[in-house]
């Protein structure tokens, strides 16, 4: 994990003593898609590695629920347009629960993070504003406003228009960008122009005034003492929000900016644009942690340096991903970086990935009608019998994730179930003769016959009766699962109950 060691080396060089604070931050404006995994898991990996080196470190997650509702996500009814501009903490959840929209969005995210084993201290923006936590930062910004504007314009390379304001004001429950007039530090109030261009005064210590987001970010760094901040590459462009934030914290707050860790996005395989909750093209974090074991999720994200785009294929990529991770676990001569990667992904928790190939487990589980105990019995009749005995508990855990994968993501050509009955009218007389002859051969099979034995038994009919592969396998799969294709035939037959298989191929329902 060269990328992680390089980051942590630099962090320690910048901060040789004391506790190190790493921050992530997200606005709870809809379903959290899996793209957010990268920020959370990069933060977590930095924390874990720092602790491995004996340093004190914490991950702070700042929830931007003081933000205004900016866009109605694709999964919400259009009537939610009436809440545009409402602070996220102060608008209702769509499920009628009575929770805020922020809580509705946030809770599945927090559960997902917990399932991944990531530890973080959660801070809510609206609470901090209402507690007066941002008071001093607001005063520093407004008391130095000409310099603030100069920094923003110089670094961003663009002139701020007349409509720009350093603040948003809560008017009748909605955040409004209003022209700023003056600040009175003695009374802790600001004067601004309302919609009718009349001067109004409001306190800035109780959450009714919020800093513009380009000012809010460096203010937060300063107030919390943040040392490291991963963020998406869209914030890392020259003159972008990180650059302006770094300029502001140096010149206005007289502190150093956190070490930046920009990262590329996670895209669906085949897509060229990042996932978006508002557009409805994202795979949710909650869905990911239901389908993939936590260490596999971490492995997917952390095996690649942050500056590389990740592509996730929930349909065809999961089998390869899990098998690759299982191969890493089973590898005898692991490198130091591979050991480090595994330790960071598992955090010392027992793995939920067995040494039985994922595709083998998927087929065995379905052949067992999704019964875990019967699946173990099936595997015990295969070449993986020793693993089934030694890793019983691990296999049972892995099957829980496989069950979710079959329901949510698995491609149709992998999914199957054994037919309750066979309809002989759907088979030609030649196909019936072949299947019955195969049944007779199987009835005489040795008790320990394995997949190779069954494979050869099927192919003997190619030579003895001149049947082509399609004539061998298509009727066989049709008789067992009602499909033209299925799992590797020889191995599949070897794991089915022998008496049931013989009766089925003899058309005895």
HELIX and SHEET records of a PDB file:
HELIX    1   1 UNK A    2  UNK A   14  1                                  13    
HELIX    2   2 UNK A   34  UNK A   36  5                                   3    
HELIX    3   3 UNK A   37  UNK A   52  1                                  16    
HELIX    4   4 UNK A   78  UNK A   83  5                                   6    
HELIX    5   5 UNK A   88  UNK A   90  5                                   3    
HELIX    6   6 UNK A  101  UNK A  115  1                                  15    
HELIX    7   7 UNK A  125  UNK A  131  1                                   7    
HELIX    8   8 UNK A  135  UNK A  143  1                                   9    
HELIX    9   9 UNK A  145  UNK A  156  1                                  12    
HELIX   10  10 UNK A  213  UNK A  224  1                                  12    
HELIX   11  11 UNK A  233  UNK A  235  5                                   3    
HELIX   12  12 UNK A  241  UNK A  251  1                                  11    
HELIX   13  13 UNK A  285  UNK A  291  1                                   7    
HELIX   14  14 UNK A  294  UNK A  302  1                                   9    
HELIX   15  15 UNK A  318  UNK A  330  1                                  13    
HELIX   16  16 UNK A  336  UNK A  346  1                                  11    
HELIX   17  17 UNK A  358  UNK A  367  1                                  10    
HELIX   18  18 UNK A  372  UNK A  379  1                                   8    
HELIX   19  19 UNK A  385  UNK A  390  1                                   6    
HELIX   20  20 UNK A  392  UNK A  408  1                                  17    
HELIX   21  21 UNK A  424  UNK A  426  5                                   3    
HELIX   22  22 UNK A  429  UNK A  443  1                                  15    
HELIX   23  23 UNK A  451  UNK A  465  1                                  15    
HELIX   24  24 UNK A  469  UNK A  481  1                                  13    
HELIX   25  25 UNK A  489  UNK A  495  1                                   7    
HELIX   26  26 UNK A  498  UNK A  505  1                                   8    
SHEET    1   A 5 UNK A 121  UNK A 124  0                                        
SHEET    2   A 5 UNK A  57  UNK A  63  1                                        
SHEET    3   A 5 UNK A  20  UNK A  26  1                                        
SHEET    4   A 5 UNK A 228  UNK A 232  1                                        
SHEET    5   A 5 UNK A 259  UNK A 263  1                                        
SHEET    1   B 3 UNK A 174  UNK A 176  0                                        
SHEET    2   B 3 UNK A 167  UNK A 171 -1                                        
SHEET    3   B 3 UNK A 209  UNK A 211 -1                                        
SHEET    1   C 3 UNK A 180  UNK A 184  0                                        
SHEET    2   C 3 UNK A 189  UNK A 193 -1                                        
SHEET    3   C 3 UNK A 199  UNK A 203 -1                                        
SHEET    1   D 2 UNK A 266  UNK A 268  0                                        
SHEET    2   D 2 UNK A 310  UNK A 312  1                                        
END                                                                             
